[in-house]
């Protein structure tokens, strides 16, 4: 049984995939399996995967015959993963060569459900992008860890026991839903501030290519989070979730919709509803 399973969904990543794979197979921590899910790429991503699989038996390939999206790709890999801990990597990102060694050593010492590495480092057009400092806040409120989910490893037994997977009805915004569920069920989250994950921010990446589907999925993500947490959290934690969603909706609306179109108005109604719930709780 490998200690860590790295799960990498791939879709048209030929220009970035080698750097990602090299950072994983050359880890100082060797006891890993690497499950790559080719989500029906139209470029040479699959050929690159096959070459790496021939060179390194730890690399396993799942080849989708139709495009299903990152949630289905990660879930499919979770179904066959054998690692004690699970890591999720995007195919255009990369990790420091001691990333797994540091996180697994912390896992052994703490027996934690989730071990989060350093705050992400991002790069856009060769410029460094600052990501929010979550690690200093997580010990006080575990729900501060509501993003940067790829910077962590997760105990597989913990995920399976609580049936934590990615929602397949979402093509976009599936990752914040996953991490919020993982946080809810986790009994202990620890941080390791020296284990570094790097994010490449691309103009044509899924996370930046805003379409009607992404707007619809964002609305559905918000509704799913509200429905899940409404009856499960105490007032303090639920007010934190509502405040988080309110800020996300406001920012998303201003960035990705125009005034008075149907989605602008729908998002406005949604954040007003959340604001009313929030005020009712804190009164």
SULKA-V32471 format. One line per field, one symbol per residue. phi: phi as a letter, one per 40 degrees, with the letter a starting at -180 (. if undefined). burial: + if it has 16 or more other ideal C-beta (glycine too) atoms within 10 Angstrom, else -. A space follows every 50 residues. Layout:
phi=???
burial=???
This chain:
phi=.ccbbcbbcbafbdcbcccccdcccccccccbbbbbbccgcbbcdccccc cccccbcccbbbbccacbgccccccccccbcbccbbbbbccbbabccbdc cccccccccbfccbbcccddbbbbfgbcbcbdcccccddcaccccbagcc cbbbccdcccdbfcbccccbcbgccccdcccccdcccabbbbcbcbbbbc cbcbcdcbccbdccccccccdccccccccdbbbcdccccccccccdcccc cccccbbbdgcccdccccccccdcccccccccc
burial=-+++++++++++++-++--++-+++-+-+--++++++++++---++-++- -++----+++-+-+---+++++++++++--+-++++++++++++++--++ ++++-++----+++++++++++-----------++--+---+++++++++ ++++++-++----++++--+++++++++++++++-+--++++--++++++ -+---+-------+++++++++-+++--+---+---++++++-+++-++- -++---+-----++--++-++-+++-++-----
